C-alpha cells in the first residue's frame, strides 16, 4: 500500500478509536487506504479486577483483535493511564510513530475533552505531526523525517461535550450508517471494559451507548449514523480537506 494513502488513528487508550472514528476508518479502508491504529497509553488502569500488568496485557490483545477487523496493525507507545505527560521524551515517541507510518491523514482526540489523557494525547499528536518533518528533532526507531505535515483531524470528545459540559459542534459529519456493524464488532473486542465502565462510569451496555451517540450525530447529518470531525487548520498544517476528498471519490 502506498504511503500516501495511510491513515493513522491515535487514541489515548485502547477502545478510544473504536468509540470515536471506527466507522470512518472502515469507509476509508474501502477507498483503498491503509489503516493504522495506535494508543499512547496501555490501558493499565481500566479495571476494577486485575493488576496493572494483567489488564495491560489483556487490553493489548483486545486492541490487536479489534484492529485486525480492518486489517490494521496496532501500536502502543506504552505510557500508563493517567500518566501521559506532554514532555519532550513522550513527544519523541509519538513523533517516531508518525514517521514510521508516514501517514497522509492523522486522527486523534480534540484539544479539549472530558479527561486529561485525551487532552494530553491531542497535544502530543499535534506536536508530532509538526515535528515529524523536522530533521534535527531526533526520535527513536531511526525512521526518516517526513517531507510534509500530515492532514490532522480531531474526532469529537466523548459524549459530544467539552470538560464544562458544553456541546462541541463538528466541522463536518461522516455518514457511517453502513459501517455500524463493523464499528460494533470492533468495540465488542474490548470486552474487558464492560465491567470497568459499569463500576467507574456507571455505564452499562457500552455498545448501545456508542450506537446512541452515532444516531444522535446521524440526525444532525440527515442519515442513520454519523461520526464528527474538526480539521486542524493552523499554520503550517494543510488546509484542504483530504479526508472528505477521499470519502467522496
MIDOSE-1310 file (N, C-alpha, C; in nm, 2 decimals, decimal comma, always signed):
residues 249
xxxx	+0,09/-0,12/+0,00/+0,00/+0,00/+0,00/+0,09/+0,12/+0,00; +0,06/+0,21/-0,09/+0,14/+0,34/-0,10/+0,13/+0,42/+0,03; +0,24/+0,47/+0,07/+0,24/+0,55/+0,20/+0,14/+0,67/+0,19; +0,12/+0,72/+0,07/+0,04/+0,84/+0,06/-0,11/+0,81/+0,08
xxxx	-0,15/+0,68/+0,11/-0,29/+0,65/+0,14/-0,30/+0,59/+0,28; -0,20/+0,62/+0,37/-0,21/+0,57/+0,50/-0,28/+0,66/+0,60; -0,37/+0,61/+0,68/-0,45/+0,68/+0,78/-0,41/+0,63/+0,91; -0,36/+0,72/+1,00/-0,31/+0,69/+1,13/-0,41/+0,74/+1,24
xxxx	-0,48/+0,66/+1,31/-0,57/+0,70/+1,42/-0,50/+0,67/+1,55; -0,48/+0,78/+1,63/-0,41/+0,77/+1,76/-0,51/+0,81/+1,87; -0,53/+0,71/+1,96/-0,61/+0,74/+2,08/-0,53/+0,74/+2,20; -0,58/+0,78/+2,31/-0,51/+0,78/+2,44/-0,51/+0,63/+2,49
xxxx	-0,62/+0,57/+2,48/-0,64/+0,43/+2,54/-0,69/+0,33/+2,44; -0,67/+0,20/+2,46/-0,74/+0,11/+2,38/-0,89/+0,12/+2,39; -0,96/+0,13/+2,28/-1,11/+0,14/+2,26/-1,15/+0,29/+2,22; -1,06/+0,39/+2,25/-1,09/+0,53/+2,21/-1,12/+0,54/+2,06
xxxx	-1,03/+0,49/+1,98/-1,05/+0,50/+1,84/-1,18/+0,43/+1,79; -1,21/+0,32/+1,85/-1,33/+0,24/+1,81/-1,46/+0,33/+1,85; -1,46/+0,39/+1,96/-1,57/+0,47/+2,00/-1,59/+0,59/+1,91; -1,48/+0,66/+1,87/-1,49/+0,79/+1,81/-1,48/+0,79/+1,66
xxxx	-1,41/+0,69/+1,59/-1,39/+0,71/+1,45/-1,38/+0,58/+1,37; -1,42/+0,46/+1,43/-1,40/+0,34/+1,36/-1,49/+0,33/+1,23; -1,60/+0,39/+1,23/-1,69/+0,38/+1,11/-1,62/+0,45/+1,00; -1,56/+0,57/+1,03/-1,49/+0,64/+0,92/-1,37/+0,57/+0,87
xxxx	-1,30/+0,50/+0,96/-1,18/+0,42/+0,92/-1,23/+0,31/+0,83; -1,34/+0,25/+0,86/-1,39/+0,14/+0,78/-1,42/+0,19/+0,63; -1,48/+0,31/+0,62/-1,51/+0,37/+0,49/-1,38/+0,40/+0,42; -1,28/+0,45/+0,49/-1,15/+0,49/+0,43/-1,08/+0,36/+0,38
xxxx	-1,10/+0,25/+0,45/-1,04/+0,13/+0,41/-1,10/+0,08/+0,27; -1,23/+0,10/+0,26/-1,30/+0,06/+0,14/-1,25/+0,15/+0,02; -1,20/+0,27/+0,05/-1,15/+0,35/-0,05/-1,00/+0,32/-0,09; -0,95/+0,21/-0,03/-0,81/+0,17/-0,06/-0,70/+0,22/+0,03
xxxx	-0,74/+0,28/+0,14/-0,65/+0,34/+0,24/-0,59/+0,22/+0,33; -0,47/+0,24/+0,37/-0,42/+0,15/+0,47/-0,45/+0,22/+0,61; -0,50/+0,14/+0,70/-0,54/+0,19/+0,83/-0,44/+0,15/+0,94; -0,39/+0,24/+1,02/-0,31/+0,20/+1,14/-0,38/+0,26/+1,26
xxxx	-0,38/+0,18/+1,37/-0,45/+0,22/+1,49/-0,34/+0,22/+1,60; -0,33/+0,32/+1,68/-0,23/+0,33/+1,79/-0,29/+0,39/+1,91; -0,23/+0,36/+2,02/-0,26/+0,43/+2,15/-0,13/+0,48/+2,22; -0,15/+0,58/+2,30/-0,04/+0,63/+2,37/-0,02/+0,56/+2,50
xxxx	-0,14/+0,53/+2,57/-0,13/+0,45/+2,69/-0,17/+0,31/+2,67; -0,13/+0,22/+2,77/-0,15/+0,08/+2,76/-0,28/+0,03/+2,83; -0,36/+0,12/+2,89/-0,49/+0,08/+2,95/-0,47/+0,02/+3,08; -0,36/+0,04/+3,16/-0,33/-0,03/+3,28/-0,42/+0,01/+3,40
xxxx	-0,50/+0,11/+3,39/-0,59/+0,15/+3,49/-0,74/+0,12/+3,46; -0,77/+0,06/+3,35/-0,90/+0,04/+3,30/-0,96/-0,09/+3,36; -0,96/-0,10/+3,49/-1,01/-0,23/+3,55/-1,04/-0,21/+3,70; -1,13/-0,29/+3,75/-1,15/-0,30/+3,90/-1,12/-0,44/+3,94
xxxx	-1,06/-0,52/+3,86/-1,04/-0,66/+3,89/-0,90/-0,71/+3,88; -0,82/-0,66/+3,78/-0,69/-0,71/+3,75/-0,58/-0,62/+3,80; -0,46/-0,68/+3,80/-0,34/-0,59/+3,83/-0,31/-0,51/+3,70; -0,23/-0,41/+3,72/-0,20/-0,32/+3,61/-0,13/-0,40/+3,49
xxxx	-0,04/-0,49/+3,53/+0,03/-0,56/+3,43/-0,07/-0,66/+3,35; -0,16/-0,72/+3,42/-0,25/-0,81/+3,36/-0,35/-0,74/+3,27; -0,41/-0,63/+3,32/-0,51/-0,56/+3,23/-0,44/-0,50/+3,11; -0,32/-0,45/+3,13/-0,25/-0,40/+3,01/-0,23/-0,51/+2,90
xxxx	-0,19/-0,63/+2,95/-0,18/-0,74/+2,86/-0,31/-0,78/+2,79; -0,42/-0,78/+2,87/-0,55/-0,81/+2,81/-0,59/-0,71/+2,71; -0,57/-0,59/+2,74/-0,62/-0,48/+2,66/-0,53/-0,47/+2,53; -0,41/-0,50/+2,54/-0,33/-0,51/+2,41/-0,38/-0,61/+2,32
xxxx	-0,42/-0,73/+2,37/-0,48/-0,83/+2,29/-0,61/-0,79/+2,23; -0,69/-0,72/+2,31/-0,82/-0,68/+2,26/-0,80/-0,57/+2,15; -0,71/-0,48/+2,17/-0,68/-0,38/+2,07/-0,63/-0,44/+1,94; -0,54/-0,54/+1,95/-0,49/-0,60/+1,83/-0,61/-0,68/+1,75
xxxx	-0,69/-0,74/+1,83/-0,81/-0,81/+1,77/-0,90/-0,72/+1,70; -0,92/-0,60/+1,76/-1,01/-0,50/+1,70/-0,95/-0,45/+1,58; -0,83/-0,41/+1,58/-0,76/-0,35/+1,46/-0,76/-0,45/+1,35; -0,74/-0,58/+1,38/-0,74/-0,68/+1,27/-0,86/-0,68/+1,19
xxxx	-0,98/-0,64/+1,24/-1,10/-0,64/+1,17/-1,09/-0,55/+1,05; -1,01/-0,44/+1,06/-0,98/-0,35/+0,95/-0,85/-0,39/+0,87; -0,79/-0,50/+0,91/-0,66/-0,54/+0,85/-0,55/-0,44/+0,89; -0,57/-0,38/+1,01/-0,48/-0,28/+1,05/-0,38/-0,33/+1,16
xxxx	-0,25/-0,28/+1,15/-0,16/-0,30/+1,26/-0,20/-0,22/+1,38; -0,16/-0,26/+1,50/-0,18/-0,18/+1,62/-0,05/-0,16/+1,69; -0,03/-0,03/+1,73/+0,09/+0,01/+1,80/+0,05/+0,07/+1,94; +0,13/+0,04/+2,04/+0,11/+0,11/+2,17/+0,24/+0,17/+2,22
xxxx	+0,24/+0,30/+2,24/+0,36/+0,37/+2,29/+0,40/+0,32/+2,43; +0,30/+0,29/+2,51/+0,33/+0,22/+2,64/+0,33/+0,31/+2,76; +0,28/+0,43/+2,75/+0,26/+0,51/+2,87/+0,15/+0,46/+2,96; +0,15/+0,49/+3,09/+0,05/+0,45/+3,18/-0,08/+0,53/+3,17
xxxx	-0,19/+0,48/+3,20/-0,31/+0,56/+3,22/-0,29/+0,66/+3,32; -0,35/+0,78/+3,30/-0,33/+0,90/+3,39/-0,19/+0,93/+3,41; -0,10/+0,89/+3,33/+0,04/+0,92/+3,34/+0,11/+0,96/+3,21; +0,02/+1,01/+3,12/+0,07/+1,06/+2,99/+0,12/+1,20/+3,01
xxxx	+0,25/+1,23/+2,99/+0,30/+1,36/+3,01/+0,33/+1,43/+2,87; +0,30/+1,56/+2,87/+0,33/+1,63/+2,75/+0,47/+1,69/+2,77; +0,57/+1,60/+2,75/+0,71/+1,63/+2,76/+0,79/+1,59/+2,64; +0,91/+1,63/+2,64/+0,99/+1,60/+2,52/+1,01/+1,45/+2,49
xxxx	+1,03/+1,37/+2,60/+1,05/+1,23/+2,58/+0,93/+1,17/+2,51; +0,81/+1,20/+2,56/+0,69/+1,14/+2,50/+0,67/+1,19/+2,36; +0,70/+1,32/+2,34/+0,68/+1,38/+2,21/+0,77/+1,31/+2,11; +0,89/+1,27/+2,15/+0,98/+1,20/+2,06/+0,92/+1,06/+2,02
xxxx	+0,85/+0,99/+2,12/+0,79/+0,86/+2,09/+0,68/+0,88/+1,99; +0,59/+0,98/+2,01/+0,48/+0,99/+1,92/+0,53/+1,04/+1,78; +0,63/+1,12/+1,78/+0,69/+1,16/+1,65/+0,75/+1,04/+1,58; +0,81/+0,95/+1,65/+0,86/+0,82/+1,59/+0,75/+0,74/+1,53
xxxx	+0,63/+0,74/+1,59/+0,52/+0,67/+1,54/+0,47/+0,73/+1,41; +0,46/+0,86/+1,41/+0,42/+0,93/+1,28/+0,52/+0,90/+1,17; +0,65/+0,91/+1,20/+0,75/+0,89/+1,10/+0,75/+0,74/+1,05; +0,72/+0,65/+1,14/+0,72/+0,51/+1,10/+0,62/+0,48/+0,98
xxxx	+0,50/+0,54/+1,00/+0,39/+0,51/+0,90/+0,37/+0,62/+0,80; +0,43/+0,73/+0,81/+0,43/+0,84/+0,71/+0,29/+0,86/+0,66; +0,19/+0,89/+0,75/+0,05/+0,90/+0,71/+0,02/+1,02/+0,63; -0,08/+1,01/+0,55/-0,14/+1,12/+0,48/-0,23/+1,20/+0,57
xxxx	-0,31/+1,12/+0,66/-0,41/+1,18/+0,75/-0,38/+1,12/+0,89; -0,39/+1,20/+0,99/-0,39/+1,16/+1,13/-0,52/+1,20/+1,20; -0,58/+1,11/+1,27/-0,70/+1,14/+1,35/-0,66/+1,12/+1,50; -0,71/+1,21/+1,58/-0,69/+1,20/+1,73/-0,79/+1,27/+1,81
xxxx	-0,77/+1,28/+1,94/-0,87/+1,34/+2,03/-0,87/+1,50/+2,01; -0,98/+1,56/+2,04/-0,98/+1,71/+2,04/-0,89/+1,77/+2,15; -0,85/+1,89/+2,14/-0,76/+1,95/+2,24/-0,84/+1,97/+2,37; -0,97/+1,98/+2,37/-1,05/+1,99/+2,50/-1,14/+1,87/+2,50
xxxx	-1,13/+1,79/+2,61/-1,21/+1,67/+2,62/-1,24/+1,65/+2,77; -1,30/+1,53/+2,80/-1,35/+1,52/+2,93/-1,25/+1,46/+3,03; -1,13/+1,42/+2,98/-1,03/+1,37/+3,07/-0,89/+1,40/+3,02; -0,80/+1,41/+3,11/-0,66/+1,46/+3,09/-0,59/+1,38/+2,98
xxxx	-0,60/+1,25/+2,99/-0,52/+1,17/+2,89/-0,56/+1,20/+2,75; -0,69/+1,22/+2,72/-0,73/+1,26/+2,59/-0,67/+1,39/+2,55; -0,67/+1,49/+2,64/-0,62/+1,62/+2,60/-0,47/+1,62/+2,58; -0,40/+1,55/+2,67/-0,25/+1,55/+2,65/-0,21/+1,47/+2,52
xxxx	-0,29/+1,36/+2,49/-0,26/+1,29/+2,37/-0,28/+1,38/+2,25; -0,39/+1,46/+2,25/-0,42/+1,56/+2,14/-0,30/+1,65/+2,12; -0,25/+1,71/+2,23/-0,14/+1,80/+2,22/-0,01/+1,73/+2,16; +0,02/+1,61/+2,21/+0,13/+1,53/+2,17/+0,12/+1,50/+2,02
xxxx	+0,01/+1,46/+1,97/-0,01/+1,42/+1,83/+0,00/+1,55/+1,74; -0,06/+1,66/+1,79/-0,04/+1,78/+1,71/+0,10/+1,82/+1,70; +0,18/+1,81/+1,81/+0,32/+1,84/+1,81/+0,40/+1,75/+1,72; +0,36/+1,62/+1,72/+0,44/+1,52/+1,65/+0,42/+1,53/+1,50
xxxx	+0,30/+1,57/+1,46/+0,27/+1,59/+1,31/+0,36/+1,71/+1,26; +0,39/+1,81/+1,34/+0,48/+1,91/+1,31/+0,62/+1,87/+1,31; +0,66/+1,80/+1,42/+0,80/+1,76/+1,44/+0,84/+1,65/+1,35; +0,75/+1,57/+1,29/+0,78/+1,46/+1,21/+0,86/+1,50/+1,08
xxxx	+0,85/+1,63/+1,04/+0,92/+1,68/+0,93/+1,04/+1,76/+0,96; +1,08/+1,77/+1,09/+1,19/+1,85/+1,13/+1,32/+1,76/+1,15; +1,41/+1,76/+1,06/+1,52/+1,66/+1,06/+1,60/+1,66/+1,19; +1,62/+1,77/+1,25/+1,70/+1,78/+1,37/+1,63/+1,74/+1,50
xxxx	+1,50/+1,71/+1,49/+1,43/+1,67/+1,60/+1,44/+1,51/+1,60; +1,52/+1,46/+1,69/+1,55/+1,32/+1,69/+1,44/+1,24/+1,76; +1,42/+1,12/+1,71/+1,31/+1,03/+1,76/+1,36/+0,89/+1,76; +1,32/+0,80/+1,85/+1,36/+0,66/+1,84/+1,32/+0,59/+1,72
xxxx	+1,39/+0,48/+1,68/+1,34/+0,40/+1,57/+1,42/+0,42/+1,44; +1,48/+0,54/+1,43/+1,56/+0,56/+1,31/+1,48/+0,59/+1,18; +1,35/+0,62/+1,19/+1,27/+0,64/+1,07/+1,30/+0,78/+1,02; +1,31/+0,79/+0,89/+1,35/+0,92/+0,83/+1,24/+1,03/+0,85
xxxx	+1,27/+1,15/+0,86/+1,17/+1,26/+0,87/+1,08/+1,26/+0,75; +0,96/+1,31/+0,77/+0,86/+1,32/+0,66/+0,90/+1,45/+0,58; +0,85/+1,45/+0,46/+0,87/+1,57/+0,38/+0,75/+1,66/+0,37; +0,65/+1,64/+0,46/+0,53/+1,72/+0,47/+0,47/+1,70/+0,60
xxxx	+0,37/+1,79/+0,64/+0,29/+1,77/+0,76/+0,17/+1,70/+0,72; +0,13/+1,59/+0,80/+0,00/+1,52/+0,77/-0,12/+1,61/+0,79; -0,23/+1,58/+0,72/-0,36/+1,64/+0,75/-0,40/+1,59/+0,88; -0,43/+1,68/+0,97/-0,47/+1,65/+1,11/-0,61/+1,68/+1,14
xxxx	-0,68/+1,58/+1,20/-0,82/+1,59/+1,23/-0,85/+1,55/+1,37; -0,94/+1,62/+1,44/-0,98/+1,58/+1,58/-1,12/+1,52/+1,57; -1,14/+1,40/+1,63/-1,28/+1,35/+1,64/-1,34/+1,42/+1,76; -1,47/+1,40/+1,77/-1,55/+1,46/+1,88/-1,51/+1,41/+2,02
xxxx	-1,52/+1,49/+2,12/-1,50/+1,43/+2,26/-1,60/+1,33/+2,30; -1,57/+1,25/+2,39/-1,67/+1,15/+2,44/-1,79/+1,22/+2,49; -1,91/+1,17/+2,45/-2,03/+1,23/+2,49/-2,07/+1,36/+2,41; -1,98/+1,40/+2,33/-2,00/+1,52/+2,24/-1,99/+1,65/+2,31
xxxx	-1,94/+1,65/+2,44/-1,93/+1,78/+2,51/-1,79/+1,80/+2,56; -1,76/+1,93/+2,59/-1,62/+1,96/+2,64/-1,62/+1,93/+2,79; -1,51/+1,97/+2,86/-1,50/+1,94/+3,00/-1,59/+2,03/+3,09; -1,66/+2,12/+3,03/-1,76/+2,20/+3,11/-1,90/+2,16/+3,07
xxxx	-1,92/+2,06/+2,99/-2,05/+2,01/+2,95/-2,11/+2,08/+2,84; -2,03/+2,16/+2,77/-2,09/+2,23/+2,65/-2,08/+2,15/+2,53; -2,18/+2,15/+2,44/-2,18/+2,07/+2,32/-2,07/+2,12/+2,23; -1,99/+2,03/+2,17/-1,89/+2,06/+2,08/-1,94/+2,04/+1,94
xxxx	-1,96/+2,14/+1,85/-2,01/+2,12/+1,72/-1,90/+2,07/+1,63; -1,93/+1,97/+1,54/-1,83/+1,92/+1,45/-1,82/+2,02/+1,33; -1,70/+2,02/+1,27/-1,69/+2,10/+1,14/-1,76/+2,03/+1,03; -1,76/+1,89/+1,03/-1,83/+1,81/+0,93/-1,86/+1,68/+0,99
xxxx	-1,96/+1,61/+0,93/-2,00/+1,48/+0,97/-1,98/+1,38/+0,86; -1,95/+1,25/+0,90/-1,93/+1,15/+0,81/-2,04/+1,04/+0,83; -2,11/+1,01/+0,72/-2,22/+0,90/+0,73/-2,15/+0,77/+0,75; -2,18/+0,70/+0,86/-2,13/+0,57/+0,89/-2,24/+0,47/+0,90
xxxx	-2,35/+0,50/+0,85/-2,47/+0,40/+0,87/-2,43/+0,26/+0,82; -2,37/+0,25/+0,71/-2,33/+0,12/+0,65/-2,22/+0,05/+0,72; -2,15/+0,13/+0,81/-2,03/+0,07/+0,88/-2,06/+0,04/+1,03; -2,18/+0,05/+1,07/-2,21/+0,03/+1,21/-2,19/-0,11/+1,26
xxxx	-2,21/-0,21/+1,17/-2,18/-0,35/+1,21/-2,03/-0,36/+1,24; -1,95/-0,31/+1,15/-1,80/-0,31/+1,18/-1,76/-0,24/+1,30; -1,82/-0,12/+1,32/-1,79/-0,04/+1,44/-1,82/-0,12/+1,57; -1,94/-0,18/+1,57/-1,98/-0,26/+1,68/-1,89/-0,38/+1,71
xxxx	-1,86/-0,45/+1,60/-1,77/-0,57/+1,61/-1,63/-0,53/+1,67; -1,58/-0,41/+1,63/-1,45/-0,37/+1,68/-1,46/-0,33/+1,83; -1,57/-0,26/+1,87/-1,58/-0,22/+2,01/-1,60/-0,34/+2,10; -1,68/-0,44/+2,04/-1,70/-0,56/+2,12/-1,57/-0,64/+2,16
xxxx	-1,47/-0,62/+2,08/-1,34/-0,69/+2,11/-1,28/-0,64/+2,24; -1,33/-0,52/+2,29/-1,28/-0,46/+2,41/-1,37/-0,51/+2,53; -1,39/-0,63/+2,54/-1,48/-0,69/+2,64/-1,44/-0,66/+2,78; -1,32/-0,64/+2,81/-1,27/-0,61/+2,95/-1,33/-0,48/+3,00
xxxx	-1,37/-0,39/+2,91/-1,41/-0,26/+2,96/-1,56/-0,26/+3,00; -1,64/-0,36/+2,98/-1,78/-0,35/+3,02/-1,79/-0,34/+3,17; -1,72/-0,43/+3,25/-1,73/-0,42/+3,40/-1,67/-0,29/+3,45; -1,56/-0,25/+3,39/-1,49/-0,12/+3,43/-1,58/+0,00/+3,41
xxxx	-1,64/+0,01/+3,29/-1,73/+0,12/+3,27/-1,85/+0,12/+3,36; -1,90/+0,00/+3,39/-2,02/-0,01/+3,48/-1,98/+0,04/+3,62; -1,86/+0,00/+3,67/-1,82/+0,03/+3,81/-1,78/+0,18/+3,82; -1,70/+0,23/+3,73/-1,64/+0,36/+3,74/-1,72/+0,47/+3,68
xxxx	-1,78/+0,44/+3,56/-1,86/+0,55/+3,49/-2,01/+0,53/+3,51; -2,05/+0,42/+3,57/-2,20/+0,40/+3,59/-2,26/+0,37/+3,45; -2,19/+0,32/+3,36/-2,24/+0,30/+3,22/-2,24/+0,15/+3,19; -2,35/+0,09/+3,16/-2,36/-0,05/+3,11/-2,40/-0,04/+2,96
xxxx	-2,39/-0,16/+2,90/-2,42/-0,17/+2,76/-2,35/-0,06/+2,67; -2,22/-0,06/+2,68/-2,14/+0,04/+2,62/-2,16/+0,04/+2,47; -2,20/-0,07/+2,41/-2,22/-0,08/+2,27/-2,35/+0,01/+2,23; -2,45/+0,00/+2,32/-2,57/+0,08/+2,30/-2,54/+0,23/+2,32
xxxx	-2,45/+0,26/+2,41/-2,41/+0,40/+2,43/-2,35/+0,45/+2,31; -2,26/+0,38/+2,25/-2,19/+0,42/+2,13/-2,29/+0,44/+2,02; -2,38/+0,34/+2,00/-2,48/+0,35/+1,89/-2,57/+0,47/+1,91; -2,61/+0,50/+2,03/-2,70/+0,61/+2,06/-2,63/+0,74/+2,02
xxxx	-2,50/+0,76/+2,04/-2,42/+0,88/+2,01/-2,41/+0,89/+1,86; -2,39/+0,77/+1,79/-2,38/+0,77/+1,64/-2,51/+0,81/+1,58; -2,62/+0,77/+1,64/-2,75/+0,80/+1,59/-2,78/+0,95/+1,61; -2,74/+1,00/+1,73/-2,76/+1,15/+1,75/-2,69/+1,23/+1,64
xxxx	-2,57/+1,19/+1,61/-2,50/+1,26/+1,51/-2,56/+1,24/+1,37; -2,61/+1,12/+1,35/-2,68/+1,09/+1,23/-2,80/+1,18/+1,20; -2,87/+1,21/+1,31/-2,99/+1,30/+1,29/-2,94/+1,44/+1,25; -2,82/+1,49/+1,30/-2,77/+1,61/+1,25/-2,73/+1,61/+1,11
xxxx	-2,68/+1,49/+1,07/-2,63/+1,48/+0,93/-2,74/+1,44/+0,83; -2,85/+1,40/+0,88/-2,96/+1,36/+0,79/-2,94/+1,22/+0,74; -2,88/+1,14/+0,82/-2,86/+1,00/+0,79/-2,88/+0,91/+0,91; -2,86/+0,78/+0,90/-2,88/+0,69/+1,01/-2,79/+0,71/+1,13
xxxx	-2,66/+0,71/+1,10/-2,55/+0,72/+1,20/-2,43/+0,80/+1,14; -2,36/+0,87/+1,23/-2,25/+0,95/+1,18/-2,14/+0,97/+1,28; -2,03/+1,01/+1,24/-1,92/+1,05/+1,33/-1,88/+1,19/+1,29; -1,83/+1,27/+1,38/-1,80/+1,41/+1,36/-1,65/+1,44/+1,37
xxxx	-1,60/+1,54/+1,30/-1,46/+1,58/+1,30/-1,44/+1,73/+1,28; -1,33/+1,77/+1,33/-1,28/+1,91/+1,30/-1,14/+1,90/+1,25; -1,11/+1,98/+1,15/-0,97/+1,97/+1,09/-0,89/+2,08/+1,16; -0,76/+2,05/+1,19/-0,67/+2,14/+1,24/-0,62/+2,23/+1,12
xxxx	-0,64/+2,36/+1,13/-0,62/+2,45/+1,02/-0,51/+2,55/+1,04; -0,44/+2,54/+1,16/-0,34/+2,64/+1,19/-0,22/+2,63/+1,10; -0,15/+2,73/+1,08/-0,02/+2,74/+1,01/+0,08/+2,65/+1,08; +0,16/+2,56/+1,00/+0,16/+2,54/+0,86/+0,09/+2,41/+0,82
xxxx	-0,01/+2,36/+0,89/-0,08/+2,24/+0,86/-0,16/+2,25/+0,73; -0,17/+2,15/+0,65/-0,25/+2,16/+0,53/-0,40/+2,19/+0,56; -0,46/+2,27/+0,47/-0,60/+2,31/+0,49/-0,70/+2,25/+0,40; -0,65/+2,19/+0,29/-0,75/+2,12/+0,20/-0,80/+2,00/+0,28
xxxx	-0,93/+1,97/+0,26/-1,00/+1,86/+0,34/-0,98/+1,73/+0,27; -0,86/+1,67/+0,29/-0,83/+1,54/+0,22/-0,92/+1,43/+0,27; -0,96/+1,43/+0,39/-1,05/+1,32/+0,44/-1,18/+1,32/+0,36; -1,25/+1,43/+0,35/-1,37/+1,43/+0,27/-1,34/+1,41/+0,12
xxxx	-1,23/+1,45/+0,07/-1,19/+1,43/-0,07/-1,19/+1,28/-0,10; -1,12/+1,20/-0,01/-1,11/+1,06/-0,03/-1,25/+0,99/-0,02; -1,33/+1,03/+0,08/-1,46/+0,97/+0,10/-1,55/+1,00/-0,01; -1,54/+1,11/-0,08/-1,63/+1,15/-0,19/-1,58/+1,10/-0,32
x	-1,46/+1,04/-0,33/-1,40/+1,00/-0,46/-1,47/+0,87/-0,51
